[in-house]
Amino acid sequence: MTRRTHAALAAAIAAALTLSLGACSSSSSDDTGDKPVTTEGNGIIGGTPVKGGTLTILSNQDFDQLDPTRNWTMPVMDVGVRMLYRTLTTFKASPGAEGLKIEPDLATDLGTPSDGAKTWTFHLKDGLKYEDGTPIVADDIKYNVERSFSPELPGGPDYARRYLNAPDKYQGPLKGERLGKEAIEVPDAKTIVFHLKRPVAEFGYTVTLPTFAPVPKAKEAGANYSNHPFSSGPYKIETYDRGKQLVLVRNTYWDQASDPVRKAYPDKIIVDQTLKGTGIADRLIADQGDDKNAISYVDLLPAKLSDVLTNPAVKARLISENAGCTSKLDMNNLKAPFDNPKVRLAVQYAVDKEAVQNSLGGPALNDIATTYLPPVLTDGKAVDHFGIKPAGDQAKAKQLLAEAGFPNGFSTELATSTGGKQEAEAIQAALRNAGITVQINTVDPTALAGVVGDKTKQPGLSVGGWCPDYPSAATFLPMIFDGRSIVDKNNYGNLDRFNDPAVNAELDRIASLTDLNEANKAWLALDGKIMDASPAVPLLWQKKPLLVGSNIAGAYAHPVWAGQIDYAVIGLKSVK
């Protein structure tokens, strides 16, 4: 594969997404009706920040994982890779289609493919240092990639395990075993070479993930590494009281000259994790004192939407862009009666997506999902696979249940986070109309993954979703529907436990394609085939509404971080 083909691929991925990303849109609605709400102006709030001051991030939750090996939750990835650690490549700091382009980060370029894109070589920049001034070397990146194989460090991106030519039984480096040259070579301190099982034309995008950040072996702390990941980025952890407060200060050994993406405007960043969702909204709407220098980490609650949209001054401080993700109702395909495809299809028809949409702020903040792949991955056009009316078709659902042997319906349980109760109740009501009785079990957001990812604890239904790790369907369908990735515990991708050999084979076939257009067509066709099997019900394509204070500058929704504010370039308008 030539460098020209690699560059064309990157351009084609970005171009294919331009139609669906409205981060630069100036249109917005003055009410909470059926018009979408988008960021005002040019999509960037407050202009260019000044250097200095303290930025406060208001939150109601702890980060599930800051360990780069285990960081696979999109808003947390934003925190990690924009502030605490750098990766071989990273996404540009820009709203809209420009933000979908990658540029070198720790590496000097976007990688050199050879052997038909089965081998990728990266060279590190000069003068890279950690928070204590020690040099960053290529073996530190290799070590972190090896950590992603460790069963003791579950839950992180599994691309290295999927792609690398590593031994099947490799269990990571925590017991002293390192990967050999057949998987990763480090010929010198500034060169790393990855050997893959198959061609991966998009590997320059893959290494934007935190798996490809450096971790020095000397700082290994196992499961506790999340409490203080050793910084290679512009900020380092001063204090971290889990679930209460994280304080970041400047990493004085970070060199802006080697990092054109991150600007590191604030001197200090405080993340307050002790708040309630309504309290965050109320404080940012009031915009008093230090709250003028604050932003929200969590979505604006639907109940507060009217307060924001009817006040022009507050509305001008609202960021609301498409998150590029699909929320879905997951069905445990190994648990009866969801092991019956006709039952799953009945649920597909039974769900009232309009009610789900209204529970989360209505059409202003959500589009109804009609297939698994979001429009961001389907050339900007929504695909309606079944043509089911938004309110569902409970009569058809009852008919399918009867055909499946459940004329009187059945009972099941649904697990959701504490913040997802209204959405779950909308699902519960619709399924009740089709004869399915649902008991809702709410779980703390930090514990939900441990419930739905454990075969012995996972109920019949759960509410989740998926966001592409970078703009390619290769980061979507294989992650959530490859049956070979299913494990009994710490099962974070294929939560439906859906395992279809024909689908698995097609995933492999598409993954081997180097023609992007051919691959895109194949992904669309496979999306339809999986919809027919209905392992899950696609629910919504959501916007991510976030409020910021009046002294905030450089605030916009990044298209890769699921509509979250890009922490690479945010700061204050003025410092007193």
N, C-alpha and C positions, 0 to 999 in steps of 0.2 A: 504494500500500500504506500503510495507516494505522499509526500507532504501536501501536495496540491489537493489530493483527495481528502485528506484529513481536514484541511481548511474549508473545503467545500461542504463537508459534512457539518462542521460547526455552523457555517452560515445558513445551511438549509434548515437545521434544527431551529435556529432563531427566527428565520423567515416564516417557517410554518406556524409559529405561535403569534405572530404580530397581530393577526386579526382578532384574537380572543383576549388580548390583554389591554385593558383600558386605563392603565395607571396614569396616562397623560391626558385623560379625558377631562373636559371642563364642565360636562353636563352633570346636573344633580337635581334632586327633587326637593320641593318645599313641603312635602307632606309624607305620610307613611303609606301611601297607596301603592299602585302597581308599578311605579317607576323605580329603576335602580338608583341607588345612592352611590356616588363616586366622589373621590377627592376633588375639592375645588381647585381652581387655577390650573397650573401646569402639572399637578400631581405631587408637587413638593411644597411642604408647608414651611414658611418662615425664612426662606432664603438660605444663605450660607452662614453657618455658625461661626462664632468667635472662639478663640482658644481660651480654655479655662473654665472655672466654675464646677458646680456639682449637679449632675443629672440624677434625678430620682425616678426609678421604675416602680410603679405601684402594682402589686400582684396579690393574689389570694392563694398562691400555691408555691411549693418548693419545686425546684427543677428535679425531674426524675433522675437524670444522669448528666453530669458535666464531664465525666471520663470520656475522652474522645473515642475510645474503643466501643463504648456502650451508648453513645449519644445518637439516637435515631428518632427523636421527636422533633418535628420541624421547628417550632419556636425555640426550643432549647438548642438546636443546632445553630440557629442564628446567633444566640448568645455565645456559644462556644467558638465557632469559627470566625466570628467577626471581632471578638474581644480577647479571647484567652489563648487560642492556638491557631496557627497557620497551617495550610495544607499545600500540596504540591502545586495545584492550580486553584483558582477561586473565581467566583462570579463577579462581574463588574458591579460597582456601586452606582446603580441607576434604576429608575423606575421603567416599567414597560419593557419592550422588546430588547432594548439595549442591555438591561440587566440579565438577560438570558445568555449573554456572551461571556466566555471565560477568558481569563488572562493568567499569566504566570504568577505564582505566589512565592513559595519557597524555591520553586524551580525557575530556571532561566528561560524556559519556553514551555509550550503546551505538550511536550513529549515527542519523542521520535519513534514512530512505529517501524517495525521490520518483521520479516518472516510472515508476511501477509497479515499484519496487525496482531500476531500472537506474542510478539515481544515488544515491550515499550521501555524506552530509556529516558531517564530524567537526570539533569545535572542541577545541583544546588547553587544558589547565588553565594557570593562572597560575604563574609562577615556576619552571618546569621548567629544570633545568641539567644540563650534562655534568660529567664528573669534574674539569675545569679551571675550572668556574664560568661558562663561556659558555652562553648561552641555547639551549635546544632550540626549533627553529622548524619549522613545517609543511613547509617545503621540504626539510628533512633527511629527513623520512619519505618524501617524494616521491622524493628521490635514492636512497634504499635500495631502494624499489620498482623504480625504473628499473634499478638494478644487477642485479636478478633476471633481466633480459633479456640480460645480458652473457654471450657464449660464453666469455669469459675467467674467469667465476666460476660454474662449473657445479655442479649437484648439489643446489640448494636448492629450496624449495617453488615450484611453478610456477603457483600460483593467479592471480597477477597476469597472467601471459602467457595463461592460459586465460580470464580474466574481463574484463580491461580492454579498452576500445575503443582499442587501440593499433595502429599500422601493422604489417602482417604482417612486414615486414623490419627492424623496429626492433632494434638490437643493443646497447642500453644506453648509459650516459653516459660510459664510460671514454675515448671519443674525442671527447667534447664535445657529443654530441647528446642533447638532453633531450626528454621527451615533451611534446606540446602539450596545449592545453586540452580537446581532444576526448577525452583519456584521464584526465588529472589536472589539476585547477585548484588553485592556491594563491593565493586572492585577498588574503590577508594572512598575517602571521607565525603566526597561531593557527588558521587554517582550511584544511582540505584536503577537496577534493571529488573523488570517484572516479566516472568514467563507465564503465559496463560494457556489454559487447556484448549482454547479455541480463539478464533479472531474476535476481537472486541473493538469495533471501529470507534466507539464512543469513550474509550478508556481515558482520554484526556479530561472528560467530564467526570468519570468515576472518581478520579483522584481529587475532586473537590470535597469529597466526603471526609468527615473527621477521622475515619479509619486511617487516612493518609496524612495525619498530623504526627509530629515527632513526640515520642515519649522516651526519655532516657532511662535505661535499665536501672541505674542507680537510684532512681526516684520511685521505683515500683512499690505500690502499696496495696496491690490486689483490689479487692472490692472497696477499699477505703480511698482509692486514688481519686474518686469523684469529689471528695471533700477538699482537695487542693491539687487540681491538675497543674503541672509545672508549665508556666507560661512561656510560649514562643510568640505571643501576640502583643498588642499594645498595652494591655492591662494585666495585672496580676492580682491574686486574691490577698487582701489584707486581713479580712475576717470573714468567716462563713459559719453562721449559726443556723443549721439546717431547719427549714420551715419558718424561720424568723427574718433573718437579714443576711444579705451578701454585700460586702463592701469591696469594690475594686479600685485600685490606684494605679498610677502609671508604672509600666515596666520600663525602667530607664534604659535598659539595654536593647529595647526595640528600636529599630532604625527606620524612620520614615522613608529614607532614600531607597531602601530595598522593598518598600511596600506602598505602591501607588494607590492601592484600593482603600485601605483603612486610614482615616484621618485623625482619629483619637482626639477629638476636640475637648471633651471635658477632662478636668484634672482628676475627678473622682466620680464614681457611679455607685449609687446605693440602691439596692433592690429590696424593697419592703414587701415581705411575703405574708404579712399578718392580717391583711384587709379582707373585707367582704366585697363582692362584686358591685353591689349597690353603693357602698361607701366610696369605692374608687370612682365611679361615675359621678356621684354627688360632689366629690372634692374637685374633680377636673372641670365640671360644669361651673362650680362656684369660682374657681381660678383665683384663689387667695394665697398670699404669702409665697412660701416655697413651692406650693403646688403649681405655680406658674412655670416652674422648672421641671415639671414631672410629666411622665407619659404612662399610659396604661399598658400592661403586659397582656391583659386578658380582654376578651371581646366586650364591647358595650352590651349590656343586657337589653333585650327587646323592650322591657318595661320603661327604659330610659330613652328610647329612640325618639319619641315625640318631643321630650324636653330638649333634645339636641337639635332636631330638624326645624323646630318652630322658633329657634333663637339664632338669627343669622351670625352673630359673633361666635357662638359656640359651634355652630355647624361648620364654620370656616376652619375649625380646629379638628374636624373629624376626618380620619383616613378610613376609606372603605373601598377596598379593591377585591377582585375575585381571588380567592385563595388557591385556585387551581387544583382543588382536592375534591374527592367524592366521599360524602358520608354514606354509610350503608348499615342496613340491618343484617347482621351476620347470623347465619343459622349453623348450628353445630351439625355438620353432615354425618357425623358418627353417632349421633344421639337420636334415637327414635322419638318422633316419627320423621325427623328431618333427614333421615337416611333414605327417604322415599322422594324421588325427584318430583312426583306429582304433588306431594304436600308442599314442597318448596315453591313450586309454580303457583299453587293456591295462595301462599303467603304473598308472592309477587303481585297477584291481583288484589289481594285483600287490603294492602296498606293504603291509607289515605294520605298521600304525599302533600296535599294542600293543607291538611291539618298539621302535619309535621312542619311544613313551611311556616304556617302562621304561629306555631309555638316558638319559633326562633326569629320572629321579627317580620315575617311576611315576605312578599315579593321584593320589597325594597332591599333586603339583605340576603335573599336566597333565590336561586333558580332550582326548579324541580329537576332532579337527575333522572334520565331515561335510559342510561346505560352505564357501565362501570367506568370506561375511560372518560375523563372530563373533556370539555371542548378544547382546553389548552393542548390536548394531545390528539385532537381529531380535526386539525386544520381550522380550528375556530368555530366549527359547526357542531351543534348538539345532535347526537344520533338518538332517535326514538325507536328502540328495537321492537317493543311489543305494541306500541300505540295504545296503551292503557290510559284511560282518562285520569287526570291528576288526582281526583278524589277516590280512585280505585274502582273496582268492580266486584263488590262483595257477593253478588249473585253468581258470577263466574267462579269466584273462589269457593263458594259452597258446593258448586257442581264438581269442581276438581277434587275437593275433599271427599265427596261421596264416591267418586271414581277411585280414589286412593284407599277407600275402605274406612273412612271416618265421617259417616253421614251426620253424626252428632258432634263433630268437632273433637277437640282434645284440649288438655291443659299443659302449660309449659311455664318456664320462668325466663325473665329477661333481666340481664345485668347491665347497669349503666352507671356513669359517675354521678355524684351528688348533684352536679350542675345540669345533668341531662334529664331530670325527672319530668319536666313538661313535655319534652320530645317523646320520652318513653310513654307517657300517658296518652299522647295522641296516637301512638302505635297501638297501645293497649285497647283503646276505644274502637279503632277500626277493625282489629282482629276479633274483638268481641262480636261485632256485627256479622262476621263470617263464621262464628261458632267456635272461635279459639279463645280460651280463657288464659290470660297472661298475668302472672304475679311479677311485680317489679321489685327488684332488689338493687338499691342504690349503694354504691361503693365509693370510698374516698378515691379521688383521681389518681393518687400516687400508688394505690393498691389494686386498681382495676386490671392492669395488665397481668398481675399475678393470678387473678381469678380466671379471666378469660383465656389465659395462656396455659393453664394447667388442665390437663385432660380429666383429672378426677374432680375438679371444681367447676369446670365450664358448664353453664346451663345451656338450654336449647337456643336462646336468643341473646344477643348483645348488640349494643350500638357502638359502632366505631367508624373508621374511615381510613383513607389512604391518600397521601400526597406523593407526587413523583419526586424522587430525590434530585433529579435534573430533568430537563425537558425531553423525555423520551419514554415511549410506552414500555421500553425494556426495563424501566425502573418502576413499573406499575403492575402489569398483569403477572409477570413471573414472581414478583414479590408476594402476591396475595393468593395466587391460584396454583402454584407449583406444588403438587402433592408430595414430592420428594423432600421438601423443606420442612415438613411437619415433624414436630417432636412432641413428646408427652408433656414436658414442662418447658417453660420459657419459650412458648410458641407465639411469636410476636408478629409473624407475617400472615400466613395462611390460617387465619382464625376460624375459617369455616371448616377446616380439616377436609377440604375438597381434594380428592385424588383421582383424577381421570387419566389413565395412561395415554389416551389419544391427545389430550390437551398437553400433557407433559412432553410428548414427542413433538408437537407443533411448537411449543415454546423453544425447544432446542433448535428446530429447523429455522425459525425466524431469527433466533439469536445468531445464527451462522451467516446471515445475509449481510453483505457489505453495501448493497444498493439501498439507500435510505428510502426512496420512494416505494420500492418493492416491499421493504420491511413495514412501512407505514400501512400499506394496503393489507398486508397479512395480519398485522396487529388488529386492525378494524374487524376483519373477518373472524378472527379468533375471539374477539370481544363478544361478537354476536353468538358464536357457538357456546361460549361459557354462559351467556345470558339464558340460552335455551335450557341449560342444566340448572340454572337458578340457585347456585350455592349461597347467594346473598341477594338482598334487595337494595339497589342503589336508591338513595333517598334524596339528597340535595347536593347542589354545587353552591357552596356558601361564599359570601363575601366575609371579610374580616374587618369589622368596625372597631377602630381604636381612637380614643381621644388623647389629645396632647394639650399641655399648658400653653398659655399665650406667649411665653418667653422661649419656646422651643423652636429650633431652626433645623433645616436639613432633614425633615421627617417625611418619609414616603413609604409606601408598601412595596417591598421587594417581591418580584414575581416568583422567585425561587423559594423564598422562606415562607411560602403559603400565605402571602399577604401581610406578614408581620413587618414591623418597622425595621429598616436596615440599620443595625447598630454600628455599621462601619463609619457612617458619616453624620450621625446625629449629634446635636449639641445645643448650645444656648444662643439666643439672639444677642444678649448682652450680659456682661458679668459686672456686678456692682462691687 
